[in-house]
Amino acid sequence: MPLTIEQITSEAMQLPVSSRAELAEKLVESLDFPVDDETGRAWTAEALRRRDEVRSGRVQTIPGEQVLAEIRQMVG
């Protein structure tokens, strides 16, 4: 019997952060969204811009747990 999404998620959440990131990347890549060249270049440019902002210290990241807690507070 195949595992449920909930079971897979539970198991995946026990992986180290780097392994979860790799798994997430593989899952996203498997979706194979059709992206035209112009859109792909725009997304790449945006990703690089955001990366550079974080690396330079112009923006500070917020831990995911903090963001989720704030959203949960907002929606009650």
Z-matrix of the N, CA and C atoms (Angstrom, degrees):
N
C 1 1.452
C 2 1.536 1 108.39
N 3 1.331 2 117.78 1 128.37
C 4 1.471 3 120.29 2 -178.96
C 5 1.531 4 111.70 3 -67.49
N 6 1.317 5 115.06 4 152.74
C 7 1.460 6 120.40 5 177.65
C 8 1.518 7 110.21 6 -70.22
N 9 1.324 8 116.47 7 149.93
C 10 1.464 9 120.91 8 175.47
C 11 1.523 10 109.16 9 -81.63
N 12 1.323 11 116.39 10 164.00
C 13 1.462 12 121.58 11 176.36
C 14 1.525 13 109.66 12 -57.50
N 15 1.325 14 116.74 13 -40.29
C 16 1.457 15 120.83 14 -179.60
C 17 1.531 16 111.26 15 -63.30
N 18 1.323 17 117.02 16 -40.71
C 19 1.461 18 120.99 17 179.34
C 20 1.533 19 110.65 18 -67.29
N 21 1.317 20 116.13 19 -43.27
C 22 1.461 21 120.05 20 178.93
C 23 1.525 22 109.89 21 -63.11
N 24 1.332 23 116.66 22 -43.73
C 25 1.463 24 120.89 23 179.07
C 26 1.515 25 110.73 24 -61.16
N 27 1.302 26 117.18 25 -45.18
C 28 1.458 27 121.56 26 -179.86
C 29 1.519 28 110.78 27 -59.81
N 30 1.311 29 116.98 28 -43.96
C 31 1.465 30 120.99 29 178.81
C 32 1.530 31 110.48 30 -66.72
N 33 1.323 32 117.02 31 -43.82
C 34 1.462 33 120.66 32 -178.32
C 35 1.525 34 111.47 33 -63.01
N 36 1.321 35 117.63 34 -36.70
C 37 1.465 36 121.25 35 -178.54
C 38 1.531 37 112.23 36 -66.58
N 39 1.320 38 117.41 37 -14.43
C 40 1.462 39 121.04 38 178.02
C 41 1.529 40 112.11 39 -87.41
N 42 1.329 41 116.71 40 -7.72
C 43 1.464 42 120.74 41 178.61
C 44 1.521 43 110.56 42 -74.26
N 45 1.325 44 117.58 43 156.89
C 46 1.462 45 120.08 44 173.30
C 47 1.535 46 109.89 45 -62.83
N 48 1.315 47 116.33 46 157.20
C 49 1.458 48 121.82 47 -177.05
C 50 1.525 49 111.76 48 -52.96
N 51 1.318 50 117.41 49 -46.34
C 52 1.470 51 119.76 50 -177.60
C 53 1.525 52 111.63 51 -62.10
N 54 1.320 53 117.24 52 -36.80
C 55 1.463 54 120.88 53 178.64
C 56 1.522 55 110.93 54 -70.15
N 57 1.340 56 116.64 55 -38.58
C 58 1.470 57 119.62 56 177.00
C 59 1.518 58 110.57 57 -64.08
N 60 1.327 59 116.51 58 -40.22
C 61 1.468 60 120.36 59 178.84
C 62 1.526 61 110.10 60 -62.91
N 63 1.313 62 116.70 61 -43.14
C 64 1.473 63 120.35 62 178.94
C 65 1.525 64 110.50 63 -63.88
N 66 1.323 65 116.87 64 -42.33
C 67 1.459 66 121.33 65 178.41
C 68 1.526 67 110.42 66 -62.20
N 69 1.332 68 116.64 67 -44.67
C 70 1.461 69 120.76 68 179.59
C 71 1.521 70 110.52 69 -60.42
N 72 1.316 71 116.67 70 -43.01
C 73 1.464 72 120.80 71 179.57
C 74 1.528 73 110.63 72 -61.61
N 75 1.320 74 116.58 73 -44.33
C 76 1.464 75 120.35 74 179.52
C 77 1.522 76 111.49 75 -63.99
N 78 1.328 77 116.97 76 -39.34
C 79 1.461 78 120.18 77 179.19
C 80 1.528 79 111.08 78 -65.62
N 81 1.320 80 116.14 79 -44.22
C 82 1.470 81 119.62 80 179.34
C 83 1.523 82 110.01 81 -63.41
N 84 1.319 83 116.87 82 -43.95
C 85 1.467 84 120.05 83 178.82
C 86 1.521 85 111.44 84 -60.83
N 87 1.324 86 117.09 85 -32.64
C 88 1.462 87 120.36 86 -178.22
C 89 1.521 88 112.96 87 -70.26
N 90 1.338 89 117.08 88 -15.80
C 91 1.461 90 120.01 89 -179.15
C 92 1.521 91 111.60 90 -72.46
N 93 1.323 92 116.83 91 -25.39
C 94 1.459 93 122.84 92 173.03
C 95 1.522 94 112.97 93 50.70
N 96 1.337 95 115.67 94 56.23
C 97 1.455 96 120.99 95 176.60
C 98 1.517 97 109.68 96 -68.02
N 99 1.315 98 117.62 97 134.22
C 100 1.464 99 118.11 98 174.26
C 101 1.530 100 109.41 99 -72.36
N 102 1.317 101 116.61 100 120.40
C 103 1.459 102 121.30 101 -179.59
C 104 1.518 103 108.08 102 -127.27
N 105 1.327 104 115.91 103 125.08
C 106 1.458 105 117.93 104 177.58
C 107 1.523 106 109.62 105 -72.90
N 108 1.311 107 116.67 106 163.69
C 109 1.464 108 121.53 107 -175.49
C 110 1.522 109 112.58 108 -58.96
N 111 1.321 110 117.63 109 -41.45
C 112 1.465 111 120.58 110 -178.32
C 113 1.522 112 110.94 111 -64.29
N 114 1.320 113 116.64 112 -43.41
C 115 1.461 114 120.72 113 178.50
C 116 1.521 115 110.60 114 -65.16
N 117 1.310 116 116.93 115 -42.52
C 118 1.460 117 120.94 116 179.02
C 119 1.523 118 111.68 117 -60.91
N 120 1.330 119 116.54 118 -42.85
C 121 1.466 120 119.84 119 178.37
C 122 1.521 121 111.04 120 -65.24
N 123 1.336 122 116.84 121 -39.60
C 124 1.466 123 120.26 122 179.53
C 125 1.524 124 111.00 123 -64.13
N 126 1.334 125 117.32 124 -43.69
C 127 1.468 126 120.13 125 179.11
C 128 1.522 127 111.14 126 -65.78
N 129 1.326 128 116.44 127 -39.59
C 130 1.461 129 119.68 128 178.44
C 131 1.518 130 110.61 129 -63.00
N 132 1.324 131 116.73 130 -45.33
C 133 1.466 132 120.83 131 178.96
C 134 1.529 133 110.81 132 -60.77
N 135 1.322 134 117.17 133 -42.34
C 136 1.467 135 121.23 134 179.70
C 137 1.525 136 110.84 135 -65.13
N 138 1.325 137 116.90 136 -43.27
C 139 1.467 138 120.55 137 179.43
C 140 1.527 139 110.55 138 -62.65
N 141 1.313 140 117.26 139 -42.80
C 142 1.466 141 120.71 140 179.08
C 143 1.526 142 111.05 141 -65.90
N 144 1.331 143 116.91 142 -40.11
C 145 1.469 144 120.85 143 178.25
C 146 1.528 145 110.08 144 -60.56
N 147 1.329 146 116.28 145 -47.25
C 148 1.466 147 120.09 146 -179.50
C 149 1.523 148 111.53 147 -65.23
N 150 1.337 149 116.61 148 -40.69
C 151 1.463 150 120.16 149 177.01
C 152 1.528 151 110.79 150 -58.93
N 153 1.323 152 115.15 151 -46.02
C 154 1.467 153 119.80 152 -179.09
C 155 1.527 154 111.71 153 -64.16
N 156 1.328 155 117.61 154 -36.88
C 157 1.463 156 120.68 155 177.65
C 158 1.525 157 111.38 156 -62.51
N 159 1.322 158 116.40 157 -41.85
C 160 1.465 159 120.71 158 179.32
C 161 1.524 160 109.76 159 -68.09
N 162 1.327 161 116.79 160 -46.84
C 163 1.469 162 120.50 161 -178.20
C 164 1.529 163 112.23 162 -62.03
N 165 1.337 164 116.23 163 -35.77
C 166 1.461 165 119.53 164 -177.60
C 167 1.522 166 112.54 165 -80.13
N 168 1.334 167 116.97 166 -13.64
C 169 1.454 168 120.93 167 -178.74
C 170 1.522 169 113.49 168 88.26
N 171 1.338 170 117.53 169 3.54
C 172 1.469 171 120.08 170 178.49
C 173 1.527 172 111.42 171 -65.39
N 174 1.320 173 116.33 172 -30.15
C 175 1.470 174 120.36 173 175.36
C 176 1.522 175 108.28 174 -128.93
N 177 1.297 176 115.30 175 150.91
C 178 1.458 177 121.22 176 177.96
C 179 1.525 178 108.74 177 -109.47
N 180 1.315 179 115.84 178 138.06
C 181 1.458 180 119.14 179 177.36
C 182 1.526 181 109.39 180 -79.07
N 183 1.314 182 115.00 181 159.54
C 184 1.461 183 121.98 182 177.27
C 185 1.527 184 106.65 183 -120.03
N 186 1.324 185 117.57 184 128.38
C 187 1.468 186 119.35 185 179.36
C 188 1.535 187 111.09 186 -57.21
N 189 1.321 188 115.43 187 139.00
C 190 1.457 189 121.00 188 -178.81
C 191 1.512 190 113.58 189 -54.39
N 192 1.340 191 116.17 190 -38.73
C 193 1.462 192 119.89 191 -179.51
C 194 1.524 193 110.97 192 -62.04
N 195 1.336 194 116.17 193 -38.21
C 196 1.461 195 120.62 194 179.33
C 197 1.525 196 110.73 195 -66.63
N 198 1.315 197 116.10 196 -43.88
C 199 1.464 198 120.40 197 179.88
C 200 1.522 199 110.21 198 -61.98
N 201 1.327 200 116.76 199 -46.14
C 202 1.462 201 120.26 200 179.56
C 203 1.517 202 111.75 201 -62.01
N 204 1.336 203 117.08 202 -40.01
C 205 1.463 204 120.40 203 178.25
C 206 1.524 205 110.65 204 -62.56
N 207 1.330 206 116.97 205 -41.78
C 208 1.465 207 120.60 206 179.04
C 209 1.523 208 111.48 207 -65.38
N 210 1.311 209 116.83 208 -39.61
C 211 1.473 210 120.48 209 178.77
C 212 1.527 211 109.89 210 -66.51
N 213 1.325 212 116.61 211 -42.43
C 214 1.469 213 119.56 212 178.27
C 215 1.524 214 111.20 213 -60.64
N 216 1.342 215 116.52 214 -38.25
C 217 1.457 216 120.13 215 177.64
C 218 1.540 217 110.65 216 -64.40
N 219 1.316 218 116.16 217 -41.72
C 220 1.473 219 121.21 218 -178.58
C 221 1.528 220 112.17 219 -63.41
N 222 1.325 221 115.58 220 -42.53
C 223 1.462 222 118.67 221 -175.63
C 224 1.519 223 112.76 222 -90.51
N 225 1.321 224 115.98 223 -6.85
C 226 1.456 225 121.26 224 173.22
C 227 1.480 226 113.71 225 74.42
